[in-house]
């Protein structure tokens, strides 16, 4: 196979060009225009929410959520170590203190360790939870790779200790529960805030862009207000709060409206292609395709191969480079955030599975337009490489 198989690229099979051209013809290219409103309405309908605000990025959605949650300098925010760093950086924007709590086998925050931290490392006075005399204000829960965190357990803990829950569903648009008390609820619609990303590699894209929602429609209105520089007077430049340039543009929203039309088909393809990979790696002793949480219908955005380190001592970089030479783009899961330069010295709690998976997980090509032939090629080359490394 001569062509290169990318990790995850956008898919523009629908009305993207038509709607963008329409926005250009209308002259609405900036942070006003009908496509922004239409995208917000379509997202709200899809998620079964009353209100959604479109914004500049998933990161801006997270930052706005932290602001609205009342996170102040010196407050503690509980965060995951095994995710993209953008999930945690907004905590620093608020000059708050991140505490990293381990993941479970879904790669999402472990509720057992979360509860242990709250019970053993904090003090509860019936109003607020404190850790080393700092108020524990919020949790950032990331639904990693489209998997769903254990929200039933997490929400029980959050309610008990009066913690705001910010769901980072930037990778999980379309993932929902199929059993339990949250049956039918989508990732990002269970906690106090839900954040989405439309970056170029996400299941739908607006180039950049994101969205934020809440179970309280008035809160979403305020988030939208903050995202447009908090201007209170339509005729004069009057501002009574600190605002942000976080609003999505109409050109981005035009792309997003077209992508939302295709989202159900994109999810179907992601799920189908995961099953093909699963069949091809079934019984392979040197690596296992990671499952998704039972009782959910995940969007299966990314596919994670768990490499058996008993047999494969090669570094992840060696594996990635070798596969790239064969025309296959793969990626290590992430470097742990608490080990990154800006976060060294921050507190961690019982990190065991996060470093375990950080050393073992390889992400496979997962674009919605990947063909069955390409999936077979990827699986064959990965298996050949791992066999040679194990026996070399």
C-alpha positions as CSV (number, residue, x, y, z in Angstrom):
1,X,0.0,0.0,0.0
2,X,1.6,3.3,-1.2
3,X,-0.7,5.8,0.4
4,X,-0.4,7.1,4.0
5,X,-3.1,6.3,6.5
6,X,-3.6,9.2,8.9
7,X,-4.6,9.0,12.5
8,X,-7.7,11.1,12.3
9,X,-8.7,13.6,9.7
10,X,-11.9,15.6,8.9
11,X,-14.6,14.3,6.7
12,X,-16.4,16.8,4.5
13,X,-19.0,14.7,2.6
14,X,-22.0,16.9,3.0
15,X,-23.1,20.5,2.8
16,X,-20.0,22.1,4.2
17,X,-19.0,24.1,1.1
18,X,-22.6,25.1,0.4
19,X,-23.2,26.5,3.9
20,X,-19.8,28.3,4.1
21,X,-20.3,29.8,0.7
22,X,-23.7,31.0,1.9
23,X,-22.2,32.6,5.0
24,X,-19.7,34.3,2.7
25,X,-22.4,35.5,0.3
26,X,-24.3,37.0,3.3
27,X,-21.2,38.7,4.6
28,X,-21.6,37.2,8.0
29,X,-18.1,35.9,8.7
30,X,-17.3,36.9,12.3
31,X,-19.0,36.3,15.7
32,X,-22.5,37.1,14.5
33,X,-24.8,35.3,12.0
34,X,-27.6,32.9,11.6
35,X,-25.4,29.8,11.4
36,X,-24.1,30.3,15.0
37,X,-27.7,30.3,16.3
38,X,-28.6,27.3,14.1
39,X,-25.6,25.2,15.3
40,X,-26.5,26.0,18.9
41,X,-30.1,24.9,18.3
42,X,-29.2,21.7,16.5
43,X,-26.7,20.8,19.2
44,X,-29.3,21.5,21.9
45,X,-31.8,19.3,20.1
46,X,-29.3,16.5,19.6
47,X,-28.2,16.5,23.2
48,X,-31.8,16.9,24.6
49,X,-30.7,20.2,26.3
50,X,-32.5,23.5,26.4
51,X,-29.6,25.7,25.6
52,X,-26.1,25.5,24.1
53,X,-23.5,28.2,23.6
54,X,-21.1,27.9,20.7
55,X,-17.6,29.2,21.5
56,X,-14.1,29.4,20.1
57,X,-12.7,26.1,21.3
58,X,-13.1,23.3,23.8
59,X,-10.5,25.0,26.0
60,X,-12.6,28.2,26.1
61,X,-15.6,26.2,27.0
62,X,-13.7,24.7,29.9
63,X,-12.4,28.1,31.0
64,X,-15.9,29.7,30.9
65,X,-17.2,26.7,32.9
66,X,-14.6,27.2,35.6
67,X,-15.4,30.9,35.8
68,X,-19.1,30.2,36.1
69,X,-18.5,27.5,38.7
70,X,-16.9,30.2,40.9
71,X,-13.4,28.8,40.8
72,X,-11.1,31.5,42.4
73,X,-7.3,31.8,42.9
74,X,-6.2,29.3,45.5
75,X,-9.2,26.9,45.1
76,X,-8.6,23.2,44.4
77,X,-9.8,21.6,41.3
78,X,-9.6,17.8,40.9
79,X,-8.4,16.8,37.5
80,X,-7.2,13.7,35.6
81,X,-3.5,13.1,34.8
82,X,-4.2,11.0,31.6
83,X,-5.7,13.3,29.1
84,X,-4.8,16.2,26.7
85,X,-3.2,19.1,28.7
86,X,-5.9,21.5,27.4
87,X,-8.3,19.9,29.9
88,X,-6.2,21.1,32.8
89,X,-4.7,24.4,31.6
90,X,-7.8,26.4,32.2
91,X,-7.5,25.6,35.9
92,X,-4.2,27.5,35.8
93,X,-5.9,30.4,34.0
94,X,-8.0,30.8,37.1
95,X,-4.8,30.6,39.3
96,X,-6.4,27.6,41.0
97,X,-4.6,24.4,42.2
98,X,-5.0,21.2,40.3
99,X,-4.9,17.9,42.2
100,X,-4.4,14.9,39.9
101,X,-6.4,11.7,40.8
102,X,-5.8,8.4,39.1
103,X,-7.9,6.9,36.3
104,X,-9.6,3.6,36.1
105,X,-9.6,1.1,33.1
106,X,-11.8,3.5,31.1
107,X,-8.9,6.1,31.3
108,X,-11.4,8.4,33.1
109,X,-11.1,9.5,36.7
110,X,-11.5,6.6,39.2
111,X,-14.5,7.3,41.5
112,X,-13.1,4.9,44.1
113,X,-9.9,7.0,44.5
114,X,-11.9,10.2,44.1
115,X,-14.1,9.2,47.1
116,X,-11.0,8.1,49.1
117,X,-9.3,11.4,48.5
118,X,-12.4,13.3,49.6
119,X,-12.8,11.2,52.7
120,X,-9.1,10.7,53.8
121,X,-7.3,13.8,52.5
122,X,-10.0,16.5,52.9
123,X,-12.2,18.0,55.7
124,X,-16.0,18.4,55.2
125,X,-17.8,21.0,57.3
126,X,-21.2,20.4,55.9
127,X,-20.9,23.4,53.5
128,X,-17.6,23.0,51.7
129,X,-14.8,20.5,51.2
130,X,-11.3,21.7,52.2
131,X,-7.9,20.3,51.3
132,X,-5.0,21.8,53.2
133,X,-7.2,24.8,54.1
134,X,-8.1,25.4,50.4
135,X,-11.6,25.0,49.2
136,X,-12.1,22.0,46.8
137,X,-14.5,23.8,44.3
138,X,-14.8,21.6,41.2
139,X,-14.0,18.4,39.3
140,X,-13.0,18.2,35.7
141,X,-14.2,14.9,34.4
142,X,-12.8,13.9,30.9
143,X,-14.7,11.3,28.8
144,X,-11.5,10.0,27.3
145,X,-11.6,8.9,23.6
146,X,-15.4,8.9,23.6
147,X,-15.6,6.5,26.6
148,X,-18.0,7.5,29.4
149,X,-16.7,8.1,32.9
150,X,-18.6,6.4,35.8
151,X,-20.9,9.4,36.2
152,X,-23.3,7.7,38.6
153,X,-20.6,7.3,41.2
154,X,-18.9,10.6,40.4
155,X,-22.2,12.6,40.8
156,X,-23.0,10.9,44.1
157,X,-19.6,12.1,45.4
158,X,-20.0,15.6,44.0
159,X,-23.4,16.1,45.5
160,X,-22.3,14.9,48.9
161,X,-19.4,17.3,49.0
162,X,-21.0,20.3,47.1
163,X,-18.5,20.1,44.2
164,X,-19.2,21.5,40.7
165,X,-18.8,18.9,38.0
166,X,-17.4,20.1,34.6
167,X,-17.7,17.4,32.0
168,X,-15.0,17.6,29.3
169,X,-16.9,15.8,26.6
170,X,-14.6,17.2,23.9
171,X,-13.9,13.7,22.6
172,X,-17.3,12.2,23.4
173,X,-20.0,14.0,21.4
174,X,-22.7,11.4,20.9
175,X,-21.7,9.1,23.7
176,X,-24.6,8.2,26.0
177,X,-25.7,5.9,28.7
178,X,-27.9,2.9,27.8
179,X,-28.5,1.6,31.4
180,X,-28.5,2.9,35.0
181,X,-30.0,6.1,36.4
182,X,-28.6,8.2,33.5
183,X,-30.1,6.1,30.7
184,X,-30.4,8.2,27.6
185,X,-28.2,11.0,29.0
186,X,-25.3,12.2,26.7
187,X,-21.8,12.9,27.8
188,X,-21.7,16.5,28.8
189,X,-25.3,16.7,30.0
190,X,-25.1,15.1,33.4
191,X,-22.8,17.4,35.4
192,X,-23.1,21.1,36.0
193,X,-21.4,22.0,32.8
194,X,-20.6,20.1,29.6
195,X,-17.8,21.1,27.1
196,X,-17.3,20.1,23.5
197,X,-14.6,20.5,20.9
198,X,-14.8,20.8,17.2
199,X,-11.0,20.7,16.5
200,X,-9.9,19.2,13.2
201,X,-9.4,15.7,14.6
202,X,-12.7,15.4,16.5
203,X,-15.8,13.4,15.3
204,X,-17.2,16.6,13.8
205,X,-15.1,19.7,13.2
206,X,-15.5,23.5,12.6
207,X,-11.7,23.8,12.1
208,X,-11.5,25.1,15.6
209,X,-14.5,25.8,17.8
210,X,-16.3,24.3,20.7
211,X,-19.5,24.5,22.7
212,X,-20.7,24.6,26.3
213,X,-23.9,23.7,28.0
214,X,-25.5,23.4,31.4
215,X,-28.7,22.1,32.8
216,X,-29.6,25.7,33.7
217,X,-30.5,27.6,30.6
218,X,-29.9,31.0,32.3
219,X,-26.3,29.9,33.0
220,X,-25.7,29.1,29.4
221,X,-27.0,32.6,28.5
222,X,-24.5,34.0,30.9
223,X,-21.7,31.9,29.4
224,X,-22.6,33.2,26.0
225,X,-22.6,36.7,27.4
226,X,-19.1,36.2,28.9
227,X,-17.9,34.8,25.5
228,X,-18.8,38.0,23.7
229,X,-16.8,40.4,26.0
230,X,-19.7,40.8,28.4
231,X,-21.2,43.8,26.6
232,X,-24.4,45.0,28.4
233,X,-25.5,47.8,26.1
234,X,-26.2,47.1,22.4
235,X,-25.4,50.8,21.4
236,X,-22.5,51.7,23.7
237,X,-19.5,49.8,24.8
238,X,-20.6,49.2,28.3
239,X,-19.3,46.2,30.2
240,X,-20.0,45.3,33.8
241,X,-18.0,42.1,34.0
242,X,-14.7,40.8,32.6
243,X,-15.5,39.3,29.3
244,X,-13.6,37.1,26.8
245,X,-13.3,36.9,23.0
246,X,-14.5,33.3,23.1
247,X,-17.4,33.4,20.6
248,X,-17.5,31.1,17.6
249,X,-17.5,32.7,14.1
250,X,-20.3,32.3,11.7
251,X,-18.0,30.7,9.1
252,X,-17.0,28.0,11.7
253,X,-20.7,27.5,12.6
254,X,-21.6,27.0,8.9
255,X,-19.2,24.1,8.8
256,X,-20.6,22.9,12.1
257,X,-24.2,22.8,10.9
258,X,-23.2,20.6,7.9
259,X,-21.2,18.4,10.2
260,X,-24.1,17.9,12.6
261,X,-26.1,16.6,9.7
262,X,-23.5,13.9,9.3
263,X,-22.9,13.1,12.9
264,X,-25.1,10.0,13.3
265,X,-23.4,8.5,10.2
266,X,-19.9,9.4,11.6
267,X,-20.8,7.7,14.9
268,X,-22.1,4.6,13.0
269,X,-18.8,4.3,11.0
270,X,-16.7,4.8,14.1
271,X,-18.5,2.0,15.9
272,X,-18.4,-0.3,12.9
273,X,-14.6,0.3,12.3
274,X,-13.9,-0.4,16.0
275,X,-15.6,-3.7,15.7
276,X,-13.4,-4.6,12.6
277,X,-10.3,-3.8,14.5
278,X,-11.6,-5.8,17.5
279,X,-12.0,-8.9,15.3
280,X,-8.6,-8.5,13.8
281,X,-6.8,-8.2,17.1
282,X,-8.9,-10.9,18.9
283,X,-6.6,-13.4,20.5
284,X,-3.4,-11.5,19.6
285,X,-1.1,-12.1,22.6
286,X,1.1,-9.0,22.2
287,X,-1.6,-6.4,22.3
288,X,-5.3,-6.0,23.1
289,X,-7.9,-3.5,21.8
290,X,-9.2,-1.6,24.8
291,X,-13.0,-2.0,25.5
292,X,-15.5,0.8,26.2
293,X,-17.6,1.0,29.3
294,X,-20.6,-1.4,29.5
295,X,-24.0,0.2,29.8
296,X,-23.0,3.0,27.3
297,X,-23.2,3.6,23.6
298,X,-19.8,5.3,23.0
299,X,-19.0,7.3,19.9
300,X,-15.7,5.3,19.8
301,X,-13.8,8.3,18.6
302,X,-10.3,6.8,19.1
303,X,-9.2,3.2,19.2
304,X,-6.6,2.2,21.9
305,X,-4.3,-0.7,21.6
306,X,-2.9,-1.9,24.9
307,X,0.6,-3.3,24.2
308,X,1.8,-6.2,26.3
309,X,5.0,-4.9,27.9
310,X,5.9,-8.4,29.1
311,X,7.0,-9.1,25.5
312,X,7.4,-5.7,23.9
313,X,10.2,-3.6,25.5
314,X,10.6,-1.2,22.6
315,X,9.7,2.4,23.4
316,X,6.5,3.9,22.1
317,X,8.5,6.3,20.0
318,X,10.3,3.4,18.2
319,X,6.9,1.7,17.5
320,X,5.3,4.9,16.2
321,X,8.3,5.7,13.9
322,X,8.4,2.1,12.6
323,X,4.7,2.2,11.7
324,X,5.1,5.7,10.1
325,X,7.7,4.2,7.8
326,X,5.1,1.7,6.8
327,X,2.6,4.5,5.9
328,X,0.6,4.3,9.2
329,X,0.2,7.2,11.6
330,X,-0.3,6.2,15.2
331,X,0.0,8.1,18.5
332,X,1.0,7.4,22.1
333,X,-1.9,8.1,24.5
334,X,-0.3,11.2,26.2
335,X,2.5,12.1,28.5
336,X,1.0,12.4,32.0
337,X,0.1,16.0,32.7
338,X,1.6,16.0,36.2
339,X,5.0,15.1,34.6
340,X,4.9,18.1,32.2
341,X,7.1,21.1,33.1
342,X,4.2,23.5,34.1
343,X,2.7,20.9,36.5
344,X,5.8,19.3,38.1
345,X,5.4,19.5,41.8
346,X,1.6,19.6,41.8
347,X,-0.1,17.1,44.0
348,X,-1.1,13.7,42.8
349,X,-3.2,11.0,44.4
350,X,-2.6,7.2,44.1
351,X,-1.4,7.3,40.5
352,X,-1.1,3.7,39.4
353,X,-3.2,3.0,36.3
354,X,-2.4,6.3,34.6
355,X,1.4,5.7,34.3
356,X,0.6,2.0,33.5
357,X,-1.5,3.0,30.5
358,X,0.7,5.9,29.5
359,X,3.5,3.4,28.8
360,X,1.3,0.9,26.9
361,X,-1.5,2.5,24.8
362,X,-1.1,3.1,21.1
363,X,-3.9,4.9,19.2
364,X,-4.7,3.5,15.8
365,X,-6.0,5.3,12.7
366,X,-9.7,6.1,13.3
367,X,-10.9,8.5,10.6
368,X,-14.5,8.0,9.5
369,X,-13.5,7.5,5.9
370,X,-10.9,4.8,6.6
371,X,-11.6,1.7,4.4
372,X,-11.8,-1.9,5.4
373,X,-8.7,-2.6,3.3
374,X,-6.9,0.1,5.2
375,X,-8.0,-1.3,8.6
376,X,-6.7,-4.7,7.6
377,X,-3.4,-3.2,6.5
378,X,-3.0,-1.4,9.8
379,X,-3.8,-4.4,11.9
380,X,-1.5,-6.7,9.8
381,X,1.4,-4.2,10.0
382,X,1.0,-3.6,13.7
383,X,0.9,-7.3,14.4
384,X,3.9,-8.0,12.2
385,X,5.9,-5.3,14.0
386,X,5.0,-6.4,17.5
387,X,5.8,-10.0,16.7
388,X,9.2,-9.0,15.4
389,X,9.9,-6.9,18.4
390,X,8.8,-9.7,20.7
391,X,10.9,-12.3,19.0
392,X,13.8,-10.1,18.0
